Amino acid sequence: MIHSFLETPVEYLKGVGPARADLLKKELKIFTFGELLSYFPFRYVDRSKIYKITDIHDDTPYIQIMGTIGRITTAGSQRSKRLIATISDGTGEVDLVWFQGIKWVIDLLIPGKTFIVFGKPSWFNGRLNIAHPELETPPEHTSTLKINLMPFYNSTEKLKSKGLDSKGVSKLIKTLLISEKFYISENLPDEITGDLKLIARETAFINIHFPDNLEILKKAQARLKFEELFFIQLRLLQQKYNRTQKNTGHVFSKVGDNVNNFYHHYLTFELTNAQKRVIREIRQDLRSGKQMNRLLQGDVGSGKTLVALMIMLIALDNGYQACLMAPTEILANQHFQTISRMLSGMGIHISLLTGSTKNLQRKEILQGLFDGTLQILIGTHALIEENVQFRELGVVVIDEQHRFGVAQRAKLWDKNIITPHVLVMTATPIPRTLAMTLYGDLECSVIDEMPPGRKPVITRHVYDSKREEVFGFIKKMIKEGKQVYIVYPLIKESETLDLKNLIEGFEIVREAFPAPGYAISMVHGKMKQPEKDVEMNRFIRKETQIMVATTVIEVGVDIPNASVMVIENAERFGLSQLHQLRGRVGRGADQAYCILMTSFKLTVEAKKRIDTMVSTSDGFIISETDLQLRGPGDLEGTQQSGILNLKIADIVKDEKILKYARNLASDILRDDPSLEKEKNMMLFQHLALMNKYNENWGLIS
C-alpha cells in the first residue's frame, strides 16, 4: 500500500527503540513514522549567519559565532561542577559553560582550535556566556547537511532525560527523511496543486523540517496548512452529505394541538424574532424526511430551552416521544421544573430520570416509555442506560453537549431503527471559524437576541484593596432581599491550593457576614454529589443568602433572585468561563451585577480579558476575543472533538485558507459527492485513510 512506510511503528526507526518509542507514544502521541513526520517545529533559527561577538545584544535570541578556544577551567565540585571555556573572535570574548557531559566535552576542547558555536547567549556576573552550546569545526560545518534555518521542537522533561530534546527529535526526523525507503505519496490532484501553485507534498514535508531559506519554508507551510484544513472540511461536508442523503428521519408533517394550545394559551410572553427564525429553520428540517442534526447557539437567558420545548411538542403532535439530556442532576432537575411549570395543565406526561431516581419510580418511567404513555423524558446520562427503551423516540435535545463523551451520546441512537432528530444546545457561543471546523457537518442556528425587559448585567473590575467596599455593597443587596455568588477559581494543576483558597475565602466571608444575620452555602468539586445538592438546594430555597463556590456553578442553577456575582482572582479565569459565570445572574427582572476582583499584577492578556468583560456582554464578541487570545486548542469543549488537534494550521491566523478550503471542498462534493470520478481518486484514498483511524461520529454531532 502506498502509505505503508508512514504507517510503520516508530520503534523501527534507527535511534528510537522500545524505551524511546514508549516515551514518544505517551508524551507526544507519536506512534508511527507519519506521526513523527507530522510533529512540526514551533520555530526556526537562522543558521546561515555568523555573528560578531560585539554584535550580540541583551535581546539577541540564538546566535552562531566562530572563534578560537582560549582558557579552559573547571569550577565547583560534584553536582555543582561546571566546565568553562572562553572563545574569542577578535571582537570580543564569550564564556562557554557546561554543567553536564563535562568528561566528553573536555576532550574536544583544545586551546587555539577554531570552532563554530551555536546557542543562546545570556549575561552572568557581567560576562557574556552560552550554556551547553553546539560545537562544530569549520570543515564539519560545511560537510554536514547545511541547515540555514534550524528547527526547534517542543519536548518534555521525560523526553529530554532520554536524549529527546529539540535536537534529539530533529535528529530522528532527519534519520527518517534520509532513509532509503522514505516516500510520501501525493494526496492532492494536479488540478488543485496547479491552480493554487502548491509545492509537492514530499517537498513540503522535507522543507517544513529543514528549509533552505525562508521562501521555501513559507511554501511548505502554505501547502501543509491548506492540506490539513481542506481534508477536514472535505470529510465533514461528505459526512453531512451522506447524512442528509442517506439517513432517513421521521417526517413531522404537522403542527397540532399541543403546539397551538401551548402557544396561544400557556405562553405568557411573545417569542423574540430570533426564536421565531430558529423555530422556522428547525421545522424545515423536521419536514424534510432527512434526519436533523442541528446546533442551537445562544447566550445564557436567550430562550434556547423554550425553543427546544416547542420542538419536542411538534414531536408529540406527530405521535413521537422526546427526551432532553443534561450533563448534571441539578441542570436536569432545573429543566424538568421549568418545562413542567410551562406545560402545567396541558395533560402532557413528563418525567425526570437521574441517578437519584428511586427504583419504584424508575420502573414506572421505563414502563411508560416502553408503552408510549410517557411523552417527554428529561434526565442525565441515566437516559442512555441499556434498559431505557422508548416506544418511538422522535427528538433528542442535548444540552451543553461538549460535557458528554461522544460514545455516551451514541448510545441514544441504538434505541431506534430510524435515527431521531437531534438538537444540540450550547450556551457557549462559538466563533464562526471555530464552528466551521468543529461543527462543520451540522446545520447551525443562532439566537442572537435577548428577551425584552432583560437588563444587561453591570460588570465592574475591582482591585483586592477595595474588598471592604465590595462587602458593603453585598450587604446592601442582601438587605434588599437579593442573593449573592462568590466564586473562586479551580484549576486542575493546583486543586489543593485552590481548595485552600476557597476554605480561606469562606472563612473571610463568614467573618464579614456573621450568623445569625447571614447564612452561607459552600460548594466545591471535592464534595460528593448529594452534599453539593443539599447546599445548592439551601440556596435555591433562599435559606442562605451567599453561595461561596468554585466553578461547579458555571453551568447549572437558574436562580432569578441571585443578583450579584463576585469572581475572586478573576485574572485566573478564561473569558468563556467568566462569561458563563456572569450568566448565572441577571435571570430575573432586577438589575444584576458582576464584580471581577483581581490583584494589581495583571498580565497583558489578563487585562484584555477583564476589559472585554467590562465592555461587552455579547457572547459572540467574547468568544472571538477568547479564540484570538488562547487559540482553539484551549477553548472549552474543543479538546475531545479530535478535529481540532491541528498539526500546523491555525483557524484564527489561517481563516482565509480555511474559508477557501471549505468552498473548494463544497464545490468538489457538489460535482462528485462520493468522490468516484477518476480525478478525485487521490482524495477518496486519503479520506479512506483518515476514516480508518477515526470513528465516524458524524451522525451524532
C-alpha positions as CSV (number, residue, x, y, z in Angstrom):
1,M,0.0,0.0,0.0
2,I,1.3,3.5,-0.8
3,H,1.0,4.7,2.8
4,S,2.7,1.7,4.4
5,F,6.0,3.5,5.0
6,L,4.3,6.3,7.0
7,E,2.3,3.7,9.0
8,T,5.5,1.9,10.2
9,P,5.6,1.8,14.0
10,V,8.1,4.5,15.3
11,E,10.2,1.9,17.3
12,Y,11.5,0.6,13.9
13,L,13.3,3.9,13.2
14,K,17.0,3.8,13.7
15,G,17.8,5.6,17.0
16,V,14.4,5.0,18.6
17,G,14.0,1.5,20.1
18,P,11.4,0.3,22.6
19,A,12.1,2.7,25.5
20,R,12.2,5.9,23.4
21,A,9.2,4.7,21.4
22,D,7.1,4.2,24.6
23,L,8.0,7.8,25.7
24,L,7.2,9.2,22.2
25,K,3.8,7.5,22.4
26,K,3.0,8.6,26.0
27,E,4.4,12.1,25.8
28,L,3.7,13.2,22.2
29,K,1.1,10.7,20.9
30,I,3.6,9.7,18.2
31,F,3.1,6.0,17.2
32,T,4.2,5.9,13.5
33,F,6.7,7.4,11.1
34,G,3.9,9.5,9.7
35,E,3.1,11.0,13.1
36,L,6.7,11.7,13.7
37,L,6.9,13.5,10.4
38,S,3.9,15.5,11.3
39,Y,5.4,16.7,14.5
40,F,6.3,20.1,13.2
41,P,8.8,22.7,14.6
42,F,7.4,25.6,16.6
43,R,10.1,28.0,15.4
44,Y,13.2,28.3,13.4
45,V,16.6,30.0,14.0
46,D,18.7,31.3,11.1
47,R,22.0,29.3,11.0
48,S,23.3,30.9,7.8
49,K,24.6,33.9,9.6
50,I,27.8,34.1,11.8
51,Y,27.6,36.9,14.3
52,K,30.5,39.0,15.6
53,I,30.7,38.9,19.4
54,T,30.4,42.7,19.5
55,D,27.0,42.4,17.7
56,I,25.4,40.4,20.5
57,H,22.8,42.4,22.5
58,D,20.7,41.7,25.6
59,D,17.7,40.6,23.5
60,T,19.6,38.5,20.9
61,P,18.0,35.1,20.7
62,Y,20.0,32.1,19.4
63,I,23.3,33.0,17.7
64,Q,26.2,31.5,15.8
65,I,29.7,32.7,16.3
66,M,33.2,31.5,15.0
67,G,36.3,31.8,17.2
68,T,39.2,30.2,18.8
69,I,39.3,28.5,22.2
70,G,41.3,30.2,25.0
71,R,41.3,29.4,28.7
72,I,39.7,26.1,29.8
73,T,38.8,25.8,33.5
74,T,36.5,23.9,35.9
75,A,34.7,25.4,38.9
76,G,32.6,24.0,41.8
77,S,32.6,20.4,42.8
78,Q,30.4,17.2,42.5
79,R,26.9,18.2,41.4
80,S,27.7,21.9,41.1
81,K,30.8,21.3,39.0
82,R,31.0,23.2,35.7
83,L,33.4,23.5,32.8
84,I,34.1,27.0,31.4
85,A,36.0,27.7,28.1
86,T,36.5,31.1,26.6
87,I,36.1,31.7,22.9
88,S,37.3,34.8,21.1
89,D,36.7,36.1,17.5
90,G,38.9,39.2,17.8
91,T,35.9,41.5,18.5
92,G,35.2,40.1,22.0
93,E,35.1,37.1,24.3
94,V,32.4,34.7,25.4
95,D,32.3,32.1,28.1
96,L,31.1,28.6,27.0
97,V,29.7,26.7,30.0
98,W,28.8,23.1,30.5
99,F,27.1,21.6,33.6
100,Q,26.7,18.1,32.2
101,G,28.8,15.8,29.9
102,I,32.0,17.5,31.1
103,K,34.2,14.5,30.5
104,W,33.1,14.2,26.9
105,V,33.4,17.9,26.1
106,I,36.8,18.5,27.7
107,D,38.4,16.0,25.3
108,L,37.1,18.1,22.3
109,L,38.4,21.4,23.6
110,I,41.9,22.3,22.6
111,P,43.2,25.9,23.2
112,G,43.8,27.7,19.9
113,K,41.4,25.4,18.0
114,T,38.7,27.1,15.9
115,F,35.0,26.2,16.4
116,I,31.7,27.4,15.1
117,V,29.5,27.8,18.2
118,F,25.7,27.9,18.3
119,G,23.5,28.6,21.4
120,K,21.5,31.1,23.4
121,P,23.6,34.0,24.9
122,S,23.0,35.4,28.4
123,W,24.8,37.6,30.9
124,F,26.2,36.3,34.2
125,N,28.3,38.5,36.6
126,G,28.8,41.0,33.8
127,R,30.2,38.4,31.3
128,L,28.6,37.1,28.2
129,N,28.1,33.3,28.3
130,I,26.4,30.4,26.3
131,A,25.4,27.4,28.3
132,H,25.7,24.0,26.6
133,P,26.5,25.3,23.1
134,E,26.6,23.2,20.0
135,L,30.2,22.9,18.7
136,E,31.4,22.2,15.1
137,T,34.7,22.7,13.4
138,P,34.5,24.7,10.1
139,P,35.1,21.6,7.9
140,E,32.3,19.7,9.7
141,H,30.0,22.7,9.3
142,T,30.4,22.7,5.5
143,S,30.3,18.9,5.1
144,T,27.2,18.2,7.2
145,L,23.6,18.7,5.9
146,K,23.6,22.5,5.8
147,I,20.7,23.8,7.9
148,N,20.2,27.5,7.2
149,L,17.0,27.6,9.3
150,M,17.4,25.4,12.3
151,P,14.1,23.8,13.5
152,F,13.1,23.8,17.2
153,Y,10.7,21.2,18.6
154,N,8.7,21.1,21.8
155,S,9.9,18.4,24.2
156,T,9.2,17.4,27.8
157,E,11.4,16.6,30.8
158,K,10.8,12.9,30.4
159,L,11.8,13.0,26.7
160,K,14.9,15.1,27.5
161,S,16.0,12.6,30.0
162,K,16.2,10.1,27.1
163,G,18.1,12.5,24.9
164,L,15.0,13.6,23.0
165,D,15.2,17.4,23.5
166,S,14.7,19.6,20.4
167,K,18.0,18.5,18.9
168,G,17.2,14.8,19.6
169,V,13.8,15.0,17.9
170,S,15.4,16.8,15.0
171,K,17.9,14.0,14.6
172,L,15.2,11.4,14.5
173,I,13.3,13.3,11.8
174,K,16.5,13.7,9.8
175,T,17.1,10.0,10.0
176,L,13.6,9.4,8.7
177,L,14.0,11.8,5.8
178,I,17.3,10.3,4.6
179,S,16.0,6.7,4.9
180,E,16.3,4.7,1.7
181,K,12.6,3.8,1.9
182,F,11.4,7.3,2.6
183,Y,8.5,8.1,0.3
184,I,5.4,10.3,0.7
185,S,2.6,9.9,-1.8
186,E,0.8,12.9,-3.2
187,N,-2.8,13.3,-1.9
188,L,-4.0,16.3,-3.9
189,P,-4.7,16.1,-7.7
190,D,-2.6,18.2,-10.1
191,E,-5.7,20.3,-10.8
192,I,-5.7,21.6,-7.2
193,T,-1.9,21.9,-6.7
194,G,-1.5,23.6,-10.1
195,D,-4.4,26.1,-9.6
196,L,-3.1,27.0,-6.1
197,K,0.6,26.9,-7.0
198,L,1.2,24.4,-4.1
199,I,4.6,22.6,-3.9
200,A,4.7,18.8,-3.9
201,R,3.7,17.1,-0.7
202,E,7.1,15.4,-0.2
203,T,9.0,18.6,-0.9
204,A,6.7,20.4,1.7
205,F,7.5,17.8,4.4
206,I,11.2,18.0,3.8
207,N,11.2,21.8,3.9
208,I,8.9,22.2,6.9
209,H,11.6,20.4,8.9
210,F,14.9,21.5,7.2
211,P,14.2,24.6,5.0
212,D,17.0,26.0,2.9
213,N,15.5,29.5,3.2
214,L,12.5,31.5,4.3
215,E,10.8,31.4,0.9
216,I,10.7,27.6,0.7
217,L,9.6,27.4,4.4
218,K,6.6,29.7,3.6
219,K,5.7,27.5,0.6
220,A,5.9,24.3,2.7
221,Q,3.7,25.9,5.4
222,A,1.1,27.1,2.9
223,R,0.9,23.6,1.3
224,L,0.6,21.7,4.6
225,K,-1.9,24.2,6.2
226,F,-4.1,24.0,3.1
227,E,-3.9,20.2,3.0
228,E,-4.9,19.9,6.7
229,L,-7.8,22.3,6.6
230,F,-9.0,21.0,3.2
231,F,-9.3,17.4,4.2
232,I,-11.0,18.3,7.5
233,Q,-13.7,20.2,5.5
234,L,-13.9,17.5,2.8
235,R,-14.6,14.9,5.5
236,L,-17.1,17.0,7.4
237,L,-19.0,18.0,4.3
238,Q,-19.1,14.5,3.0
239,Q,-20.4,13.2,6.3
240,K,-23.1,16.0,6.2
241,Y,-24.0,15.0,2.6
242,N,-24.2,11.3,3.5
243,R,-26.4,12.0,6.5
244,T,-28.8,14.3,4.6
245,Q,-29.0,12.0,1.6
246,K,-28.9,8.5,3.2
247,N,-30.2,9.0,6.7
248,T,-34.0,9.0,6.7
249,G,-35.6,10.9,9.5
250,H,-39.1,10.9,11.0
251,V,-41.4,13.3,8.9
252,F,-43.1,15.7,11.3
253,S,-45.7,17.0,8.8
254,K,-48.0,18.8,11.2
255,V,-48.1,21.4,13.9
256,G,-51.0,20.2,16.0
257,D,-53.0,20.7,19.2
258,N,-50.0,20.6,21.6
259,V,-48.1,23.3,19.9
260,N,-51.1,25.5,19.2
261,N,-52.6,25.1,22.7
262,F,-49.3,25.9,24.3
263,Y,-48.5,28.9,22.1
264,H,-51.9,30.5,22.4
265,H,-53.0,29.7,25.9
266,Y,-49.9,28.8,28.0
267,L,-47.1,31.0,26.7
268,T,-47.2,34.2,28.8
269,F,-44.9,36.3,26.6
270,E,-44.1,36.9,23.0
271,L,-41.3,34.9,21.3
272,T,-38.3,37.1,20.1
273,N,-37.8,37.4,16.3
274,A,-34.6,35.3,16.7
275,Q,-36.6,32.4,18.4
276,K,-39.2,32.5,15.7
277,R,-36.5,32.4,13.0
278,V,-34.8,29.4,14.6
279,I,-38.0,27.5,15.0
280,R,-38.7,28.0,11.3
281,E,-35.2,26.7,10.4
282,I,-35.8,23.6,12.6
283,R,-39.3,23.0,11.2
284,Q,-37.9,22.9,7.7
285,D,-35.5,20.1,8.8
286,L,-38.3,18.2,10.6
287,R,-40.5,18.1,7.4
288,S,-37.7,17.1,5.1
289,G,-37.7,13.3,5.7
290,K,-34.0,13.5,6.5
291,Q,-32.5,13.3,10.0
292,M,-32.0,16.7,11.6
293,N,-28.6,17.4,13.2
294,R,-28.6,21.0,14.2
295,L,-26.6,23.1,16.6
296,L,-28.5,25.7,18.5
297,Q,-26.3,28.5,19.9
298,G,-27.5,31.3,22.2
299,D,-26.3,33.2,25.2
300,V,-27.4,32.2,28.7
301,G,-31.0,33.5,29.1
302,S,-31.7,33.9,25.3
303,G,-34.5,31.3,25.4
304,K,-33.0,28.1,24.0
305,T,-35.0,25.9,26.4
306,L,-38.3,27.3,25.1
307,V,-37.3,26.6,21.5
308,A,-36.3,23.1,22.5
309,L,-39.7,22.6,24.3
310,M,-41.6,23.7,21.2
311,I,-39.7,21.3,19.0
312,M,-40.5,18.5,21.5
313,L,-44.2,19.4,21.3
314,I,-44.0,19.1,17.5
315,A,-42.7,15.6,18.0
316,L,-45.6,14.8,20.3
317,D,-48.1,16.3,17.8
318,N,-46.8,13.7,15.2
319,G,-47.1,10.8,17.6
320,Y,-43.5,10.5,18.8
321,Q,-41.7,10.8,22.2
322,A,-39.0,13.3,23.0
323,C,-36.1,13.5,25.5
324,L,-33.7,16.1,26.9
325,M,-30.3,15.1,28.2
326,A,-28.4,17.4,30.6
327,P,-24.9,17.0,32.0
328,T,-25.7,17.3,35.7
329,E,-28.6,16.3,38.0
330,I,-29.1,19.9,39.1
331,L,-29.4,21.1,35.5
332,A,-31.7,18.2,34.6
333,N,-33.9,19.0,37.7
334,Q,-34.0,22.6,36.6
335,H,-35.1,21.7,33.1
336,F,-37.7,19.4,34.5
337,Q,-39.1,22.0,36.8
338,T,-39.1,24.7,34.1
339,I,-40.8,22.6,31.5
340,S,-43.2,21.0,33.9
341,R,-44.3,24.5,35.0
342,M,-44.7,25.7,31.4
343,L,-46.8,22.7,30.5
344,S,-48.8,22.6,33.7
345,G,-52.5,21.9,33.0
346,M,-51.9,20.6,29.4
347,G,-52.1,16.9,30.4
348,I,-48.7,16.0,28.9
349,H,-46.9,13.2,30.7
350,I,-43.4,14.3,31.5
351,S,-40.8,12.6,33.9
352,L,-37.4,13.0,35.3
353,L,-34.8,10.2,35.2
354,T,-31.4,10.7,37.0
355,G,-29.1,8.5,39.1
356,S,-31.1,9.5,42.2
357,T,-34.5,8.3,40.8
358,K,-35.9,5.7,43.2
359,N,-36.5,2.1,41.9
360,L,-40.3,2.2,42.1
361,Q,-40.4,5.4,40.2
362,R,-37.8,4.2,37.7
363,K,-40.0,1.1,36.9
364,E,-43.0,3.3,36.2
365,I,-40.8,5.5,33.9
366,L,-39.4,2.5,32.0
367,Q,-42.9,1.1,31.5
368,G,-44.3,4.5,30.4
369,L,-41.5,4.9,27.9
370,F,-42.0,1.4,26.5
371,D,-45.8,1.6,26.1
372,G,-45.6,5.2,24.8
373,T,-47.7,6.8,27.6
374,L,-44.6,8.8,28.8
375,Q,-44.2,11.5,26.2
376,I,-41.2,13.6,27.4
377,L,-38.3,12.3,29.4
378,I,-35.7,14.7,30.9
379,G,-32.6,13.4,32.6
380,T,-28.9,12.9,32.8
381,H,-26.6,10.2,31.4
382,A,-29.2,7.8,33.1
383,L,-31.1,8.2,29.8
384,I,-28.5,6.1,28.0
385,E,-28.7,3.1,30.2
386,E,-29.5,-0.1,28.3
387,N,-32.8,-0.7,30.0
388,V,-34.2,2.7,29.0
389,Q,-36.2,1.8,25.8
390,F,-38.5,4.3,24.1
391,R,-41.5,3.2,22.1
392,E,-40.8,5.7,19.4
393,L,-38.2,8.4,20.1
394,G,-38.6,11.3,17.7
395,V,-36.4,14.1,19.0
396,V,-33.3,14.2,21.2
397,V,-32.2,17.5,22.8
398,I,-28.7,17.6,24.2
399,D,-27.8,20.5,26.5
400,E,-24.2,21.6,26.8
401,Q,-23.3,18.7,24.6
402,H,-19.5,19.0,25.0
403,R,-19.8,17.8,28.5
404,F,-20.9,14.3,27.3
405,G,-18.5,11.8,25.8
406,V,-19.1,11.0,22.2
407,A,-19.6,7.3,22.9
408,Q,-22.1,8.2,25.7
409,R,-24.2,10.2,23.2
410,A,-24.0,7.4,20.7
411,K,-25.9,5.1,23.0
412,L,-29.1,7.1,22.5
413,W,-29.1,6.2,18.8
414,D,-29.2,2.4,19.5
415,K,-32.7,2.8,20.8
416,N,-34.3,3.4,17.4
417,I,-34.5,1.9,14.0
418,I,-34.8,5.3,12.4
419,T,-32.3,7.8,13.9
420,P,-34.2,10.5,15.8
421,H,-33.8,14.2,15.1
422,V,-31.1,15.8,17.1
423,L,-30.9,19.3,18.5
424,V,-27.7,20.2,20.3
425,M,-27.8,23.3,22.5
426,T,-24.9,25.3,23.8
427,A,-24.7,28.5,25.9
428,T,-21.0,28.8,25.0
429,P,-21.1,31.0,21.8
430,I,-18.8,29.5,19.2
431,P,-16.9,31.8,16.8
432,R,-17.8,31.3,13.2
433,T,-14.4,30.0,12.1
434,L,-14.4,27.5,15.0
435,A,-18.0,26.4,14.3
436,M,-17.0,25.9,10.6
437,T,-14.3,23.4,11.8
438,L,-15.7,21.9,14.9
439,Y,-19.3,21.6,13.8
440,G,-18.8,21.7,10.1
441,D,-21.1,18.8,9.5
442,L,-24.1,20.3,11.4
443,E,-26.6,22.9,10.5
444,C,-26.3,25.9,12.8
445,S,-28.9,28.2,14.3
446,V,-28.2,31.2,16.4
447,I,-30.5,33.0,18.9
448,D,-28.8,36.4,18.8
449,E,-31.4,38.4,20.6
450,M,-32.3,38.6,24.3
451,P,-36.0,38.6,25.5
452,P,-37.4,42.1,26.1
453,G,-37.1,43.5,29.6
454,R,-33.9,41.6,30.4
455,K,-31.4,44.1,31.8
456,P,-27.7,43.7,30.8
457,V,-25.6,42.7,33.8
458,I,-23.5,45.7,35.0
459,T,-19.8,44.4,35.2
460,R,-17.2,46.2,37.2
461,H,-13.4,45.5,37.7
462,V,-12.3,46.0,41.3
463,Y,-8.9,45.5,42.8
464,D,-8.4,43.4,46.0
465,S,-7.7,46.6,48.0
466,K,-11.4,47.6,47.7
467,R,-12.7,44.4,49.2
468,E,-14.4,46.2,52.1
469,E,-16.4,48.3,49.7
470,V,-17.5,45.2,47.8
471,F,-18.6,43.6,51.1
472,G,-20.6,46.7,51.9
473,F,-22.3,46.5,48.5
474,I,-23.1,42.9,49.1
475,K,-24.7,43.7,52.5
476,K,-26.8,46.4,50.8
477,M,-28.1,43.9,48.2
478,I,-28.8,41.2,50.8
479,K,-30.8,43.8,52.8
480,E,-32.9,44.3,49.6
481,G,-33.6,40.6,49.6
482,K,-31.1,39.6,46.9
483,Q,-28.7,36.6,46.8
484,V,-25.0,36.6,46.0
485,Y,-22.5,34.2,44.5
486,I,-18.8,34.4,45.4
487,V,-16.7,32.2,43.1
488,Y,-13.1,31.1,43.5
489,P,-11.0,29.6,40.7
490,L,-10.4,25.9,40.4
491,I,-7.6,25.0,38.1
492,K,-6.7,21.3,37.8
493,E,-3.0,21.7,38.2
494,S,-3.4,23.2,41.7
495,E,-6.6,21.8,43.1
496,T,-5.1,21.5,46.6
497,L,-4.0,25.2,46.5
498,D,-7.4,26.3,45.1
499,L,-9.3,24.3,47.8
500,K,-7.2,26.1,50.4
501,N,-8.0,29.4,48.8
502,L,-11.7,28.5,48.8
503,I,-11.7,27.5,52.5
504,E,-9.8,30.6,53.5
505,G,-12.1,32.7,51.4
506,F,-15.1,31.0,53.1
507,E,-13.7,32.0,56.5
508,I,-13.2,35.6,55.4
509,V,-16.8,35.8,54.1
510,R,-18.1,34.1,57.3
511,E,-16.3,36.7,59.4
512,A,-17.6,39.6,57.3
513,F,-21.1,38.1,57.2
514,P,-21.6,36.5,60.7
515,A,-24.5,34.3,61.8
516,P,-27.3,34.7,62.7
517,G,-27.7,37.7,60.5
518,Y,-26.4,35.9,57.4
519,A,-26.4,32.3,56.2
520,I,-23.8,31.0,53.7
521,S,-23.6,27.9,51.5
522,M,-20.4,26.4,50.1
523,V,-20.0,24.1,47.1
524,H,-16.8,22.7,45.5
525,G,-15.7,19.9,43.3
526,K,-14.2,17.7,46.1
527,M,-17.7,17.3,47.6
528,K,-19.9,14.3,46.9
529,Q,-22.9,15.0,44.7
530,P,-25.5,14.6,47.5
531,E,-23.6,17.1,49.6
532,K,-23.5,19.6,46.7
533,D,-27.2,19.1,46.1
534,V,-28.0,19.9,49.7
535,E,-26.0,23.1,49.7
536,M,-27.4,24.1,46.3
537,N,-30.9,23.5,47.4
538,R,-30.5,25.5,50.5
539,F,-29.5,28.4,48.3
540,I,-32.3,27.8,45.8
541,R,-34.9,27.8,48.7
542,K,-33.4,31.1,49.9
543,E,-32.3,29.6,53.2
544,T,-28.8,31.0,52.5
545,Q,-28.0,34.4,51.1
546,I,-24.5,33.8,49.9
547,M,-23.1,30.9,47.9
548,V,-19.3,30.5,48.1
549,A,-18.3,28.2,45.3
550,T,-15.8,27.1,42.7
551,T,-16.8,26.9,39.1
552,V,-19.2,24.0,39.7
553,I,-21.9,26.5,39.4
554,E,-20.8,27.7,36.0
555,V,-23.5,25.6,34.2
556,G,-26.5,24.8,36.3
557,V,-28.8,26.5,38.6
558,D,-31.2,29.2,37.4
559,I,-32.0,31.4,40.4
560,P,-33.8,34.6,39.4
561,N,-33.2,36.1,42.9
562,A,-29.4,35.8,42.6
563,S,-28.3,39.3,41.5
564,V,-24.6,39.6,42.4
565,M,-21.7,37.5,41.1
566,V,-18.3,38.2,42.7
567,I,-15.5,36.4,40.9
568,E,-12.3,36.2,43.0
569,N,-8.9,36.1,41.2
570,A,-10.8,36.8,38.0
571,E,-7.4,37.1,36.2
572,R,-7.1,33.3,36.6
573,F,-10.3,32.5,34.6
574,G,-10.7,32.2,30.8
575,L,-13.1,34.6,29.0
576,S,-15.5,31.8,28.3
577,Q,-15.7,30.9,32.0
578,L,-16.1,34.5,33.1
579,H,-18.9,34.9,30.6
580,Q,-20.6,31.7,31.7
581,L,-20.3,32.7,35.4
582,R,-21.8,36.1,34.7
583,G,-24.7,34.4,33.0
584,R,-25.7,32.9,36.4
585,V,-27.1,36.3,37.5
586,G,-29.5,38.7,35.8
587,R,-32.0,35.9,35.2
588,G,-34.8,37.8,36.9
589,A,-36.3,41.3,36.2
590,D,-34.0,43.1,38.7
591,Q,-30.7,44.8,37.8
592,A,-27.8,42.3,38.3
593,Y,-24.1,43.0,38.9
594,C,-20.8,41.1,38.2
595,I,-17.7,42.1,40.1
596,L,-14.4,41.0,38.9
597,M,-11.8,41.0,41.7
598,T,-8.1,40.9,40.8
599,S,-4.7,41.7,42.2
600,F,-2.8,44.8,40.8
601,K,-0.4,42.5,39.0
602,L,-2.1,41.6,35.7
603,T,-0.6,40.2,32.5
604,V,-1.4,42.0,29.2
605,E,-3.6,39.0,28.3
606,A,-5.4,39.0,31.7
607,K,-6.1,42.8,31.4
608,K,-7.5,42.2,27.9
609,R,-9.9,39.6,29.2
610,I,-11.1,41.8,32.1
611,D,-11.5,44.8,29.8
612,T,-13.5,42.7,27.3
613,M,-15.9,41.5,30.1
614,V,-16.4,45.1,31.3
615,S,-17.0,46.5,27.8
616,T,-19.4,43.9,26.3
617,S,-22.0,41.3,27.2
618,D,-22.2,39.9,23.7
619,G,-21.2,36.3,23.9
620,F,-20.0,36.1,20.3
621,I,-17.7,39.1,20.6
622,I,-16.3,37.5,23.8
623,S,-15.8,34.1,22.1
624,E,-14.0,35.7,19.2
625,T,-11.7,37.6,21.6
626,D,-11.2,34.3,23.5
627,L,-10.2,32.5,20.4
628,Q,-7.7,35.2,19.4
629,L,-6.2,35.2,22.9
630,R,-6.0,31.5,23.6
631,G,-6.2,29.7,20.3
632,P,-8.7,26.9,19.5
633,G,-6.9,24.1,21.4
634,D,-7.5,25.6,24.8
635,L,-11.2,26.5,24.3
636,E,-13.6,24.6,26.5
637,G,-15.2,21.7,24.8
638,T,-13.0,21.5,21.8
639,Q,-10.3,19.1,23.0
640,Q,-12.4,15.9,22.7
641,S,-13.6,16.7,19.2
642,G,-10.4,15.3,17.7
643,I,-10.9,17.7,14.8
644,L,-9.0,20.5,16.5
645,N,-5.8,18.6,17.1
646,L,-4.4,20.7,14.3
647,K,-0.8,19.9,13.5
648,I,0.1,23.1,11.6
649,A,-2.9,25.2,10.7
650,D,-4.3,27.9,13.0
651,I,-8.0,28.6,12.4
652,V,-7.6,32.2,13.6
653,K,-4.5,33.2,11.6
654,D,-5.4,30.9,8.7
655,E,-9.0,31.9,8.4
656,K,-8.7,32.8,4.7
657,I,-7.2,29.4,3.9
658,L,-10.0,27.7,5.9
659,K,-12.7,29.5,4.0
660,Y,-11.1,28.8,0.6
661,A,-10.6,25.1,1.6
662,R,-14.2,24.8,2.6
663,N,-15.5,26.4,-0.6
664,L,-13.3,24.2,-2.7
665,A,-14.4,21.0,-0.8
666,S,-18.0,22.0,-1.2
667,D,-17.6,22.5,-5.0
668,I,-15.9,19.2,-5.4
669,L,-18.6,17.3,-3.5
670,R,-21.4,19.1,-5.3
671,D,-20.0,17.7,-8.6
672,D,-19.0,14.3,-7.2
673,P,-20.5,13.5,-3.7
674,S,-19.0,10.0,-3.4
675,L,-15.6,11.0,-4.9
676,E,-16.0,8.3,-7.5
677,K,-14.6,10.2,-10.5
678,E,-11.1,9.4,-11.7
679,K,-9.8,12.9,-11.0
680,N,-10.9,12.6,-7.3
681,M,-9.4,9.1,-6.6
682,M,-6.5,10.6,-4.6
683,L,-8.9,12.5,-2.4
684,F,-11.0,9.3,-1.9
685,Q,-8.0,7.3,-0.9
686,H,-6.7,9.9,1.6
687,L,-10.2,10.2,3.2
688,A,-10.4,6.4,3.5
689,L,-7.0,6.5,5.4
690,M,-8.3,9.3,7.7
691,N,-11.5,7.4,8.4
692,K,-9.5,4.2,9.1
693,Y,-8.2,5.9,12.3
694,N,-11.3,7.9,13.2
695,E,-14.7,6.6,14.1
696,N,-17.5,8.2,12.1
697,W,-19.3,10.2,14.7
698,G,-20.9,12.5,12.1
699,L,-24.3,11.1,12.7
700,I,-24.3,12.1,16.4
701,S,-23.0,15.6,16.3
